[in-house]
Amino acid sequence: MKEITITSREAGQRLDKYLLRYLPSAGKGFLYKMMRKKNIVLNGRRAEGKELLREGDALRLFFSEETLNKFMGGENRDRELPALDPALVLYEDSQVLAVNKPAGMLSQKAAPGDLSLVEYVTGYLLKSGTLKPEERQGFHPGIANRLDRNTSGLVLAGKTMGAAQALAELFRKRDMEKYYLCLVQGTLREKCRISGYLRKDEKRNQVTVTSFPGAGGVPIETAYEPLGWSGDCTLLKTELITGKSHQIRGHLASIGHPLAGDPKYGDPKLNDRFRRQYGLKRQFLHAWQICFHRCPQTLENLSGKTLEAPLPEQLKKIIKNLNLQEALYE
């Protein structure tokens, strides 16, 4: 028999969600069966799975050690995780961690064997002592805003379940402004707010943006402000009004201004030039700033703050060589 006491970090989630995290190799149907048979009980009583866990709740699992070890993931659960480089931490309080994600790193796992930002943040919290080893099985830092693998910049993670839920709600309601920096083909001289309809091909992981609604299309809005231009390129400060997969990349490409270096939506000749001149092998897109308004109590330290992620050195070099550095920091 295993007895677990729910901590403040784990509180706030449904029991069935917690069990799926704690016993990742057990199916949902099996867990519900174990609750019906009282092999899993909450505070000494039969559980249904929909209960919201509170700090101090006692959860008992009446499994053999062998069965428990199997469903917890065996040796995999104890493997050492790499810790996030502290130089990438932009902001931290008791609830939230803000990270400057490098290009090339997944925000979340795409396959079981992947190492993503979630694993690096978990390793960082374990190393700092913020997350206790015994909490690791039932809690993973919640990534609030996922970026494409090859997009760099600002990502927020909840250090507690309550913070992860509060961040998710803020992003769902769009109770903040999110700004990106991107370098696009062509010259743009005026601020603009554009709208369209985005349809995603899940098999190809690629989007199509049109000016008219179509089957499967969802409305999108993107705003941009030119910060400076040089030759055939413009540096844009772009705001996501809606937040859909590949929105900035697909939307700007649809109006004839694809991102430099973008392998899916970009211009091959421009991409080849930037690859040869600067070694750029990914889209020039960086999640730059998030501006918060009034936040709920769990996130009160973020109220009124603007968090900013510095550009990676490679992108800084491109801006400097194009004589756009002053435009960025005017």
C-alpha positions as CSV (number, residue, x, y, z in Angstrom):
1,M,0.0,0.0,0.0
2,K,1.2,3.5,-0.9
3,E,0.0,6.6,0.9
4,I,0.5,10.0,-0.6
5,T,-0.1,13.4,1.0
6,I,-1.0,16.1,-1.5
7,T,1.3,19.1,-1.3
8,S,0.5,22.8,-2.1
9,R,2.3,22.3,-5.4
10,E,0.0,19.5,-6.5
11,A,-3.3,20.9,-5.1
12,G,-5.9,22.3,-7.4
13,Q,-6.0,19.5,-10.0
14,R,-8.7,16.8,-10.4
15,L,-7.9,13.4,-8.8
16,D,-8.1,11.5,-12.1
17,K,-5.6,14.0,-13.8
18,Y,-3.2,13.6,-10.9
19,L,-3.5,9.8,-11.0
20,L,-2.7,9.8,-14.8
21,R,0.5,11.8,-14.0
22,Y,1.4,9.7,-11.0
23,L,0.7,6.4,-12.8
24,P,1.5,7.2,-16.4
25,S,1.6,3.5,-17.5
26,A,-1.8,2.8,-16.2
27,G,-4.8,3.4,-18.4
28,K,-7.7,5.7,-17.5
29,G,-10.2,2.9,-17.5
30,F,-8.0,0.8,-15.1
31,L,-7.7,3.8,-12.7
32,Y,-11.5,4.3,-12.6
33,K,-12.0,0.6,-12.0
34,M,-9.5,0.7,-9.1
35,M,-11.4,3.7,-7.6
36,R,-14.7,1.8,-7.9
37,K,-13.2,-1.2,-6.1
38,K,-11.7,1.1,-3.4
39,N,-8.2,0.1,-4.4
40,I,-7.7,3.8,-4.7
41,V,-9.2,5.9,-1.9
42,L,-9.2,9.6,-1.1
43,N,-9.2,10.6,2.6
44,G,-10.4,7.1,3.5
45,R,-13.4,7.2,1.2
46,R,-14.4,5.9,-2.2
47,A,-13.4,8.4,-4.9
48,E,-15.0,9.2,-8.3
49,G,-12.0,10.9,-9.9
50,K,-13.6,14.3,-10.4
51,E,-12.6,15.5,-6.9
52,L,-10.4,18.6,-6.8
53,L,-7.3,17.8,-4.7
54,R,-6.5,20.0,-1.7
55,E,-3.3,20.4,0.3
56,G,-3.1,17.7,2.9
57,D,-5.4,15.3,1.2
58,A,-4.5,11.6,1.8
59,L,-4.5,9.3,-1.1
60,R,-4.0,5.6,-0.7
61,L,-3.1,3.1,-3.4
62,F,-3.7,-0.5,-2.5
63,F,-1.3,-2.0,-5.0
64,S,1.6,-4.4,-4.6
65,E,5.0,-2.8,-4.9
66,E,5.6,-4.6,-8.2
67,T,2.4,-3.3,-9.7
68,L,3.0,0.2,-8.4
69,N,6.5,0.3,-9.8
70,K,5.2,-0.9,-13.2
71,F,2.5,1.8,-13.4
72,M,4.8,4.6,-12.1
73,G,7.1,4.0,-15.0
74,G,9.8,1.9,-13.3
75,E,13.3,3.1,-13.6
76,N,12.4,5.9,-16.1
77,R,10.8,7.9,-13.3
78,D,14.1,8.1,-11.4
79,R,16.4,9.1,-14.3
80,E,18.3,12.3,-13.8
81,L,17.0,15.2,-15.8
82,P,19.3,17.9,-17.3
83,A,18.9,21.3,-15.5
84,L,18.0,24.4,-17.4
85,D,21.0,26.8,-17.7
86,P,20.3,29.6,-15.1
87,A,21.4,32.2,-17.7
88,L,18.1,31.4,-19.6
89,V,16.0,32.3,-16.5
90,L,14.5,35.7,-17.1
91,Y,12.2,35.9,-14.0
92,E,11.3,33.7,-11.1
93,D,9.0,33.9,-8.1
94,S,7.3,31.3,-5.9
95,Q,4.7,30.5,-8.6
96,V,6.2,31.3,-12.0
97,L,9.4,30.8,-14.0
98,A,10.0,32.8,-17.2
99,V,12.6,31.3,-19.6
100,N,14.3,32.4,-22.8
101,K,13.9,29.2,-24.8
102,P,16.6,28.6,-27.3
103,A,15.8,27.7,-30.9
104,G,16.0,23.9,-31.4
105,M,14.4,23.0,-28.1
106,L,10.8,21.6,-27.9
107,S,8.4,23.3,-25.6
108,Q,6.8,20.0,-24.8
109,K,7.5,16.4,-25.7
110,A,6.5,15.2,-29.2
111,A,7.6,11.6,-28.5
112,P,8.2,9.7,-25.2
113,G,11.9,9.8,-25.5
114,D,12.1,13.6,-26.2
115,L,13.8,16.1,-23.9
116,S,11.8,19.3,-23.9
117,L,11.7,22.5,-22.0
118,V,9.4,20.8,-19.5
119,E,12.2,18.3,-18.6
120,Y,14.8,21.1,-18.4
121,V,12.6,23.2,-16.1
122,T,11.9,20.1,-13.9
123,G,15.6,19.4,-13.7
124,Y,16.2,23.1,-12.7
125,L,13.5,23.0,-10.0
126,L,14.9,19.7,-8.6
127,K,18.5,21.0,-8.6
128,S,17.4,24.2,-6.8
129,G,15.4,22.3,-4.2
130,T,12.2,24.0,-5.2
131,L,10.7,20.7,-6.4
132,K,11.1,17.7,-4.1
133,P,11.9,14.4,-5.7
134,E,8.7,12.8,-4.3
135,E,6.6,15.6,-5.9
136,R,8.1,14.9,-9.3
137,Q,5.9,11.9,-10.1
138,G,2.6,13.8,-9.6
139,F,3.6,17.2,-10.9
140,H,5.2,18.6,-14.0
141,P,5.8,22.4,-14.5
142,G,3.0,23.6,-16.7
143,I,4.2,25.4,-19.9
144,A,1.7,28.2,-20.6
145,N,2.7,29.3,-24.1
146,R,4.3,26.8,-26.5
147,L,6.7,28.0,-29.1
148,D,7.6,26.1,-32.3
149,R,10.9,24.2,-31.9
150,N,12.8,26.7,-34.0
151,T,11.3,29.8,-32.5
152,S,13.2,31.3,-29.7
153,G,12.1,33.5,-26.8
154,L,9.9,34.0,-23.8
155,V,8.1,31.0,-22.3
156,L,6.3,31.0,-19.0
157,A,6.0,27.9,-16.7
158,G,3.8,27.4,-13.6
159,K,5.8,26.1,-10.7
160,T,2.6,25.0,-8.9
161,M,-0.6,23.5,-10.3
162,G,-2.5,26.6,-9.2
163,A,-0.1,28.8,-11.1
164,A,-0.2,26.7,-14.2
165,Q,-4.0,26.8,-14.2
166,A,-4.0,30.6,-13.6
167,L,-1.5,31.2,-16.5
168,A,-3.5,29.0,-18.8
169,E,-6.6,31.1,-18.0
170,L,-4.7,34.3,-18.7
171,F,-3.6,33.1,-22.1
172,R,-7.0,31.7,-22.9
173,K,-8.6,35.1,-22.1
174,R,-5.7,37.0,-23.8
175,D,-5.4,39.2,-20.7
176,M,-1.9,40.4,-21.8
177,E,-0.1,41.6,-24.9
178,K,2.4,39.2,-26.6
179,Y,5.0,40.7,-28.9
180,Y,7.3,39.0,-31.3
181,L,10.3,40.2,-33.3
182,C,10.6,39.0,-36.9
183,L,12.5,39.9,-40.0
184,V,10.4,39.7,-43.1
185,Q,11.0,39.9,-46.9
186,G,10.1,43.3,-48.5
187,T,9.6,46.8,-47.2
188,L,6.8,47.7,-44.8
189,R,6.5,51.3,-43.6
190,E,3.2,51.5,-41.8
191,K,1.6,49.9,-38.8
192,C,-1.2,47.5,-39.8
193,R,-3.6,45.0,-38.3
194,I,-4.5,42.2,-40.6
195,S,-7.1,39.5,-40.5
196,G,-7.7,36.2,-42.2
197,Y,-8.6,32.5,-41.9
198,L,-6.2,29.8,-40.9
199,R,-6.5,26.1,-41.7
200,K,-4.0,23.6,-40.5
201,D,-3.0,20.4,-42.2
202,E,-2.1,18.2,-39.1
203,K,-0.4,15.5,-41.2
204,R,2.0,18.0,-42.8
205,N,2.1,20.3,-39.7
206,Q,1.6,23.2,-42.0
207,V,-1.0,26.0,-42.3
208,T,-2.8,27.8,-45.1
209,V,-4.0,31.4,-44.6
210,T,-6.7,32.9,-46.8
211,S,-8.7,36.2,-46.8
212,F,-12.0,34.3,-46.9
213,P,-13.5,31.6,-44.7
214,G,-13.3,28.0,-45.8
215,A,-13.8,24.5,-44.6
216,G,-11.9,24.1,-41.3
217,G,-10.7,27.7,-41.3
218,V,-10.6,29.7,-38.1
219,P,-10.4,33.6,-37.9
220,I,-7.1,35.1,-37.0
221,E,-5.8,38.6,-36.4
222,T,-2.2,39.8,-36.4
223,A,-0.8,43.3,-35.8
224,Y,2.6,44.6,-36.8
225,E,4.7,47.7,-36.5
226,P,7.8,48.3,-38.7
227,L,10.8,49.1,-36.5
228,G,13.2,49.6,-39.5
229,W,14.1,48.4,-42.9
230,S,17.2,47.7,-44.9
231,G,17.4,46.6,-48.5
232,D,14.7,44.0,-49.1
233,C,14.0,43.3,-45.5
234,T,11.9,44.8,-42.6
235,L,12.2,44.3,-38.9
236,L,8.7,44.0,-37.4
237,K,7.3,44.1,-33.9
238,T,4.4,41.7,-34.2
239,E,1.5,41.3,-31.9
240,L,-0.6,38.1,-31.7
241,I,-4.2,39.2,-31.3
242,T,-5.3,35.6,-31.7
243,G,-2.8,32.8,-31.0
244,K,-2.9,29.9,-33.5
245,S,-0.2,27.5,-34.6
246,H,2.2,29.0,-37.1
247,Q,0.0,32.2,-37.2
248,I,2.7,34.8,-37.6
249,R,4.7,32.7,-40.1
250,G,1.7,31.8,-42.2
251,H,-0.1,35.1,-42.0
252,L,2.8,37.3,-43.1
253,A,3.7,34.9,-45.9
254,S,0.1,35.0,-47.1
255,I,0.4,38.8,-47.7
256,G,3.8,38.4,-49.5
257,H,6.1,39.1,-46.6
258,P,7.5,35.7,-45.4
259,L,10.0,35.5,-42.6
260,A,13.7,35.3,-43.4
261,G,15.0,31.7,-42.9
262,D,11.5,30.1,-42.7
263,P,11.8,26.6,-44.2
264,K,8.0,26.1,-44.6
265,Y,6.6,29.5,-45.6
266,G,9.7,31.4,-46.7
267,D,11.3,32.4,-50.0
268,P,14.1,29.9,-50.9
269,K,16.4,32.5,-52.4
270,L,16.2,34.8,-49.4
271,N,16.7,31.8,-47.1
272,D,19.7,30.7,-49.0
273,R,21.2,34.1,-48.8
274,F,20.8,34.3,-45.0
275,R,22.1,30.8,-44.6
276,R,25.3,31.7,-46.5
277,Q,25.8,35.1,-44.9
278,Y,24.8,34.4,-41.3
279,G,24.4,30.6,-41.0
280,L,20.6,31.1,-40.3
281,K,18.9,27.8,-40.6
282,R,15.6,28.7,-38.9
283,Q,12.9,31.3,-39.1
284,F,13.9,34.8,-37.8
285,L,11.1,34.8,-35.1
286,H,11.6,35.6,-31.5
287,A,9.0,35.8,-28.7
288,W,10.2,39.1,-27.3
289,Q,7.8,40.6,-24.7
290,I,4.7,39.8,-22.6
291,C,2.9,42.8,-21.0
292,F,0.7,41.9,-18.0
293,H,-2.3,43.8,-16.7
294,R,-4.0,43.0,-13.4
295,C,-3.4,39.4,-12.6
296,P,-5.2,37.0,-10.2
297,Q,-3.9,36.6,-6.7
298,T,-1.8,33.5,-7.5
299,L,0.1,35.6,-10.1
300,E,-0.1,38.9,-8.4
301,N,3.7,39.5,-8.7
302,L,3.2,39.7,-12.5
303,S,0.6,42.5,-12.3
304,G,1.8,45.5,-14.3
305,K,5.0,43.8,-15.3
306,T,6.6,43.5,-18.8
307,L,8.9,40.5,-19.3
308,E,11.4,40.7,-22.1
309,A,13.6,38.0,-23.7
310,P,16.9,39.3,-25.2
311,L,17.5,38.2,-28.8
312,P,19.9,35.3,-29.4
313,E,23.4,36.4,-30.5
314,Q,22.9,35.1,-34.1
315,L,19.8,37.3,-34.5
316,K,21.5,40.3,-32.9
317,K,24.3,39.9,-35.4
318,I,21.9,40.0,-38.3
319,I,20.2,43.1,-37.0
320,K,23.5,44.8,-36.4
321,N,24.8,44.0,-39.9
322,L,21.6,45.3,-41.5
323,N,22.0,48.5,-39.5
324,L,18.7,47.9,-37.7
325,Q,20.0,47.7,-34.1
326,E,19.2,51.3,-33.3
327,A,15.7,50.9,-34.7
328,L,15.1,48.0,-32.2
329,Y,16.1,50.0,-29.2
330,E,14.9,53.5,-30.0
